[in-house]
Amino acid sequence: MKEMTTISFVVLLLMLANASKEDSRKTKKLKQYVPHIDCDIKAGKIMDVEFLAKCPAGCQENKYRVYGSNIYASFSSVCSAAIHSGVIDNSGGKVLVKKIPGQSGYRGSFSNGIRSLSLPRWKESFIIAESKGKKSVSYPSVLEYASSNLTTAKTGDTLLKVYQTSTTSTAPEPTTTAPETFTTKEPHPTMTRSRTSTKSTTTTFNKSLPPILRPRDIGHVQSVPGRGYNQAFRSASSFASNRNFARLNTGYKRFQQAISEKGKGKESVQEHPKSKTISMESQLQFVQEVSATQDCKIDLAFLIDGSWSIGKRRFQIQKLFLVEMAQALHVGSVSPLMGIVQYGDDPSTEFGLKTYSKVKDVQAAIEKIQQKGGLSNVGQALSYVNKNFFSDANGNRGGAPNVALVLVDGWPTDKVEEASRLARESGINIFFVTIEGADEQEKPHVVEPNFVDKAVCRSNGFFSMNVPSWFSLRKIVQPLVKRVCDTDRLMCSKTCLNAADIGFVIDGSSSVGTGNFRTVMQFIINITKEFEISDTDTRIGAVQYTYEQRLEFGFDKHSTKEDVMNAIKNINYWSGGTSTGAAISYASEHLFGKSKPNKRKIMIVITDGRSYDDVRVPATAAHRNGVIAYAIGIAWAVQDELQSIATDPYKEHSFFVDEFDSLYKYVGKIIQNICTEFNSQPRN
């Protein structure tokens, strides 16, 4: 009996041990939760260095950009890159993403239904691996995103913007940095603009005073001397049916201020009673504390608001701000050059870039500026600057980035989007500083909603600042100086026509002949003359080859368009064999090996026959180094060699003509393709 009891006890222990092992196995087999992401999520928006993610179906669409092959720039869509690499298909699935350092170049290709683009360089990369991951590694079940939430709180009449970085358990839409907002001390009660009262008051214009043109600044209006309502008011069409406006209390205090200024001379502007009077001397004393950015070489145009809506005192504050900026920038012939355009109904130049080369002279000129009055036609002012201001005659140095800094009181009275786009396409970097923007009651009267985002090249906050009060304008001097002097980020001045190193690799073999060779030279000139040529803009180089190679001139040899075209005309025909592969390797080393890091590297190979050597290996090496290659074939050139030389997709980078005289037909197409590819690429 005892033996049976002992056996039963042992059996029970064994059963308990097995049950414990089973529970342990089940615990170990618990699957790790894999967070879901959307098709448009880019790797750079996820903070984790290595992570698992589950992609949905349908990410094969071309609208989700991918840059690179096997190694992808972090600006790429994670899920589309995973399809391109073959880890998943369009039905979706789990992927393992690993971040790695940025590469000097990314080669585009067509794979698994997705066409990736080439990219010269990017700050961060990633690779896609199989979805299982390592057994010993615990991957995050919640992904951390680079995002910011904007919370608004009111303290008295001061609007405080508080940025709170957050992480979410699901994949949110990545957001860009919100525009900076600056706060200041509460101004003197007589200058306070309260947005909390809607009490109506009746006021009549003094006919000898200039009209205050905002609906928020107007009371019950009986007459506006010399103007119809469509001219006098911003968004006047919204008010045309009713000439009796209920004025907001915010505008009344501003209107009172304009009346109180009548008949007075220059006055100092006062802040809070605890603050000192703002005079020109105290402003300059403040500037001495501002650390100027060194090695800042830009050509800068200030577009200042001279409309009646700004009032005399605020116009004076604007002038003081300009003096502070001139001091902080150390304006001079070997540093930033500065000019001013004032806008109202019509823009006019107060002084140009080369008018003054010393800070004290600039200060004296600013003090003499008189307010123009009128509306706030910012779009018209941008068109004026684009056509007239940045000219050689006005002091434009060519090698310095062009910057237009627009100060706007409230909102423009005309549209700015088209004028801004044309200015940016001309290479002008546009910055907007808006002061005392529209509140909720005023927004319906704005001519062009979200005009700032439409005006600047990227709505990520770098090219725009919103200042809640004119009294806090002085606080943005330092951050604004840093931005306009950060030439590495002034990518709006980089267009498809001024941001490349273009190297021509020219077949000089015996089959070309002297006459046809001159036709090729004219073809190269026709392409070259479309670009902006200088040391800091597009640069041109040329290599001629037969069995051997010869550097005709490098990127640093000629810095003007005229010199480059003369150099092309003077290239002598060589004559010999055809070793295109060796020529590509030679150009990669002797031309593009000396290319600047911030330049797009474009190689244009022109050949009329089959190469005696292999072109695939040299071309692939060039692609990996970030060179975008175009192949132009004539007469006896071979299609498969042209496709091997050309960057993917080869149909957009290789062209063939039957005879030399037909080369001219592809000048426009090549330039168009260069620009299309440039405009589709991300900016650092």
ChimeraX attribute file (.defattr): number of C-alpha atoms within 10 A of each C-alpha:
attribute: neighborCount
match mode: 1-to-1
recipient: residues
	/A:1	6
	/A:2	7
	/A:3	8
	/A:4	9
	/A:5	10
	/A:6	11
	/A:7	12
	/A:8	12
	/A:9	12
	/A:10	12
	/A:11	12
	/A:12	12
	/A:13	12
	/A:14	12
	/A:15	12
	/A:16	12
	/A:17	12
	/A:18	12
	/A:19	12
	/A:20	12
	/A:21	12
	/A:22	12
	/A:23	12
	/A:24	11
	/A:25	11
	/A:26	11
	/A:27	10
	/A:28	9
	/A:29	9
	/A:30	8
	/A:31	8
	/A:32	11
	/A:33	13
	/A:34	18
	/A:35	18
	/A:36	19
	/A:37	19
	/A:38	20
	/A:39	21
	/A:40	17
	/A:41	21
	/A:42	22
	/A:43	26
	/A:44	22
	/A:45	19
	/A:46	19
	/A:47	15
	/A:48	19
	/A:49	12
	/A:50	18
	/A:51	23
	/A:52	28
	/A:53	26
	/A:54	18
	/A:55	26
	/A:56	16
	/A:57	15
	/A:58	14
	/A:59	24
	/A:60	23
	/A:61	13
	/A:62	12
	/A:63	11
	/A:64	19
	/A:65	22
	/A:66	29
	/A:67	28
	/A:68	27
	/A:69	22
	/A:70	19
	/A:71	20
	/A:72	34
	/A:73	33
	/A:74	25
	/A:75	23
	/A:76	25
	/A:77	24
	/A:78	32
	/A:79	36
	/A:80	33
	/A:81	34
	/A:82	30
	/A:83	24
	/A:84	26
	/A:85	20
	/A:86	15
	/A:87	18
	/A:88	22
	/A:89	20
	/A:90	19
	/A:91	12
	/A:92	20
	/A:93	18
	/A:94	21
	/A:95	24
	/A:96	21
	/A:97	23
	/A:98	16
	/A:99	22
	/A:100	17
	/A:101	12
	/A:102	17
	/A:103	20
	/A:104	14
	/A:105	24
	/A:106	28
	/A:107	26
	/A:108	24
	/A:109	20
	/A:110	14
	/A:111	14
	/A:112	15
	/A:113	14
	/A:114	20
	/A:115	23
	/A:116	26
	/A:117	23
	/A:118	28
	/A:119	29
	/A:120	24
	/A:121	20
	/A:122	20
	/A:123	14
	/A:124	16
	/A:125	23
	/A:126	25
	/A:127	21
	/A:128	24
	/A:129	18
	/A:130	15
	/A:131	18
	/A:132	10
	/A:133	16
	/A:134	10
	/A:135	7
	/A:136	6
	/A:137	9
	/A:138	11
	/A:139	19
	/A:140	16
	/A:141	16
	/A:142	19
	/A:143	23
	/A:144	18
	/A:145	23
	/A:146	18
	/A:147	21
	/A:148	17
	/A:149	13
	/A:150	11
	/A:151	10
	/A:152	10
	/A:153	10
	/A:154	9
	/A:155	8
	/A:156	8
	/A:157	14
	/A:158	17
	/A:159	16
	/A:160	16
	/A:161	15
	/A:162	13
	/A:163	15
	/A:164	11
	/A:165	11
	/A:166	11
	/A:167	16
	/A:168	11
	/A:169	12
	/A:170	15
	/A:171	18
	/A:172	16
	/A:173	13
	/A:174	16
	/A:175	13
	/A:176	14
	/A:177	16
	/A:178	17
	/A:179	15
	/A:180	15
	/A:181	17
	/A:182	18
	/A:183	17
	/A:184	19
	/A:185	14
	/A:186	21
	/A:187	21
	/A:188	14
	/A:189	12
	/A:190	13
	/A:191	18
	/A:192	16
	/A:193	20
	/A:194	17
	/A:195	14
	/A:196	10
	/A:197	10
	/A:198	13
	/A:199	11
	/A:200	14
	/A:201	14
	/A:202	14
	/A:203	15
	/A:204	12
	/A:205	19
	/A:206	13
	/A:207	11
	/A:208	8
	/A:209	15
	/A:210	19
	/A:211	26
	/A:212	25
	/A:213	24
	/A:214	23
	/A:215	22
	/A:216	25
	/A:217	19
	/A:218	27
	/A:219	22
	/A:220	16
	/A:221	15
	/A:222	13
	/A:223	15
	/A:224	19
	/A:225	14
	/A:226	9
	/A:227	11
	/A:228	12
	/A:229	16
	/A:230	13
	/A:231	17
	/A:232	20
	/A:233	24
	/A:234	24
	/A:235	22
	/A:236	20
	/A:237	13
	/A:238	15
	/A:239	16
	/A:240	13
	/A:241	8
	/A:242	7
	/A:243	12
	/A:244	14
	/A:245	17
	/A:246	17
	/A:247	22
	/A:248	23
	/A:249	22
	/A:250	20
	/A:251	20
	/A:252	22
	/A:253	18
	/A:254	22
	/A:255	21
	/A:256	14
	/A:257	16
	/A:258	20
	/A:259	15
	/A:260	10
	/A:261	15
	/A:262	13
	/A:263	8
	/A:264	7
	/A:265	7
	/A:266	10
	/A:267	13
	/A:268	13
	/A:269	16
	/A:270	18
	/A:271	20
	/A:272	17
	/A:273	11
	/A:274	11
	/A:275	12
	/A:276	11
	/A:277	15
	/A:278	16
	/A:279	15
	/A:280	19
	/A:281	10
	/A:282	11
	/A:283	16
	/A:284	16
	/A:285	12
	/A:286	12
	/A:287	21
	/A:288	12
	/A:289	10
	/A:290	16
	/A:291	13
	/A:292	18
	/A:293	17
	/A:294	11
	/A:295	12
	/A:296	21
	/A:297	24
	/A:298	25
	/A:299	26
	/A:300	26
	/A:301	25
	/A:302	20
	/A:303	25
	/A:304	26
	/A:305	30
	/A:306	31
	/A:307	28
	/A:308	23
	/A:309	29
	/A:310	25
	/A:311	22
	/A:312	21
	/A:313	18
	/A:314	18
	/A:315	22
	/A:316	22
	/A:317	20
	/A:318	23
	/A:319	20
	/A:320	23
	/A:321	22
	/A:322	22
	/A:323	24
	/A:324	24
	/A:325	23
	/A:326	24
	/A:327	22
	/A:328	23
	/A:329	29
	/A:330	20
	/A:331	25
	/A:332	18
	/A:333	15
	/A:334	12
	/A:335	17
	/A:336	22
	/A:337	29
	/A:338	28
	/A:339	24
	/A:340	24
	/A:341	23
	/A:342	26
	/A:343	30
	/A:344	24
	/A:345	19
	/A:346	18
	/A:347	24
	/A:348	17
	/A:349	18
	/A:350	18
	/A:351	20
	/A:352	21
	/A:353	25
	/A:354	18
	/A:355	16
	/A:356	19
	/A:357	18
	/A:358	15
	/A:359	19
	/A:360	14
	/A:361	12
	/A:362	22
	/A:363	19
	/A:364	11
	/A:365	16
	/A:366	21
	/A:367	14
	/A:368	10
	/A:369	16
	/A:370	14
	/A:371	19
	/A:372	17
	/A:373	23
	/A:374	21
	/A:375	25
	/A:376	29
	/A:377	23
	/A:378	29
	/A:379	21
	/A:380	21
	/A:381	25
	/A:382	28
	/A:383	19
	/A:384	20
	/A:385	23
	/A:386	21
	/A:387	12
	/A:388	13
	/A:389	26
	/A:390	25
	/A:391	15
	/A:392	12
	/A:393	12
	/A:394	15
	/A:395	17
	/A:396	20
	/A:397	19
	/A:398	18
	/A:399	14
	/A:400	19
	/A:401	25
	/A:402	26
	/A:403	24
	/A:404	26
	/A:405	20
	/A:406	23
	/A:407	22
	/A:408	25
	/A:409	26
	/A:410	22
	/A:411	27
	/A:412	23
	/A:413	25
	/A:414	18
	/A:415	20
	/A:416	23
	/A:417	19
	/A:418	14
	/A:419	19
	/A:420	26
	/A:421	19
	/A:422	15
	/A:423	23
	/A:424	24
	/A:425	17
	/A:426	19
	/A:427	22
	/A:428	28
	/A:429	24
	/A:430	25
	/A:431	24
	/A:432	22
	/A:433	19
	/A:434	22
	/A:435	21
	/A:436	15
	/A:437	16
	/A:438	16
	/A:439	11
	/A:440	9
	/A:441	11
	/A:442	15
	/A:443	14
	/A:444	13
	/A:445	22
	/A:446	20
	/A:447	19
	/A:448	18
	/A:449	13
	/A:450	12
	/A:451	17
	/A:452	26
	/A:453	16
	/A:454	17
	/A:455	25
	/A:456	23
	/A:457	23
	/A:458	16
	/A:459	16
	/A:460	14
	/A:461	19
	/A:462	20
	/A:463	25
	/A:464	27
	/A:465	22
	/A:466	21
	/A:467	24
	/A:468	20
	/A:469	23
	/A:470	20
	/A:471	23
	/A:472	17
	/A:473	21
	/A:474	21
	/A:475	14
	/A:476	19
	/A:477	19
	/A:478	19
	/A:479	11
	/A:480	20
	/A:481	19
	/A:482	17
	/A:483	17
	/A:484	28
	/A:485	21
	/A:486	16
	/A:487	15
	/A:488	9
	/A:489	15
	/A:490	23
	/A:491	20
	/A:492	22
	/A:493	24
	/A:494	24
	/A:495	21
	/A:496	22
	/A:497	20
	/A:498	21
	/A:499	22
	/A:500	26
	/A:501	26
	/A:502	26
	/A:503	26
	/A:504	20
	/A:505	27
	/A:506	27
	/A:507	30
	/A:508	28
	/A:509	22
	/A:510	14
	/A:511	17
	/A:512	22
	/A:513	13
	/A:514	15
	/A:515	10
	/A:516	15
	/A:517	22
	/A:518	18
	/A:519	16
	/A:520	22
	/A:521	18
	/A:522	17
	/A:523	19
	/A:524	22
	/A:525	19
	/A:526	15
	/A:527	15
	/A:528	22
	/A:529	13
	/A:530	14
	/A:531	21
	/A:532	19
	/A:533	26
	/A:534	19
	/A:535	15
	/A:536	18
	/A:537	24
	/A:538	25
	/A:539	30
	/A:540	29
	/A:541	25
	/A:542	23
	/A:543	24
	/A:544	25
	/A:545	28
	/A:546	22
	/A:547	18
	/A:548	16
	/A:549	22
	/A:550	17
	/A:551	15
	/A:552	19
	/A:553	20
	/A:554	20
	/A:555	23
	/A:556	15
	/A:557	15
	/A:558	20
	/A:559	17
	/A:560	16
	/A:561	20
	/A:562	11
	/A:563	13
	/A:564	23
	/A:565	19
	/A:566	12
	/A:567	17
	/A:568	20
	/A:569	14
	/A:570	11
	/A:571	16
	/A:572	14
	/A:573	21
	/A:574	20
	/A:575	19
	/A:576	16
	/A:577	18
	/A:578	24
	/A:579	22
	/A:580	31
	/A:581	19
	/A:582	23
	/A:583	26
	/A:584	28
	/A:585	19
	/A:586	21
	/A:587	25
	/A:588	23
	/A:589	13
	/A:590	18
	/A:591	27
	/A:592	25
	/A:593	12
	/A:594	13
	/A:595	21
	/A:596	14
	/A:597	10
	/A:598	15
	/A:599	19
	/A:600	23
	/A:601	28
	/A:602	20
	/A:603	28
	/A:604	23
	/A:605	24
	/A:606	24
	/A:607	28
	/A:608	24
	/A:609	22
	/A:610	19
	/A:611	19
	/A:612	14
	/A:613	13
	/A:614	15
	/A:615	21
	/A:616	18
	/A:617	15
	/A:618	19
	/A:619	25
	/A:620	17
	/A:621	15
	/A:622	25
	/A:623	26
	/A:624	20
	/A:625	21
	/A:626	24
	/A:627	27
	/A:628	29
	/A:629	26
	/A:630	26
	/A:631	24
	/A:632	25
	/A:633	25
	/A:634	20
	/A:635	14
	/A:636	15
	/A:637	19
	/A:638	16
	/A:639	17
	/A:640	11
	/A:641	21
	/A:642	26
	/A:643	20
	/A:644	20
	/A:645	31
	/A:646	27
	/A:647	28
	/A:648	23
	/A:649	16
	/A:650	18
	/A:651	12
	/A:652	16
	/A:653	22
	/A:654	24
	/A:655	21
	/A:656	21
	/A:657	18
	/A:658	13
	/A:659	13
	/A:660	19
	/A:661	13
	/A:662	13
	/A:663	20
	/A:664	17
	/A:665	11
	/A:666	16
	/A:667	16
	/A:668	13
	/A:669	14
	/A:670	19
	/A:671	16
	/A:672	13
	/A:673	14
	/A:674	19
	/A:675	14
	/A:676	12
	/A:677	15
	/A:678	20
	/A:679	12
	/A:680	10
	/A:681	16
	/A:682	13
	/A:683	14
	/A:684	11
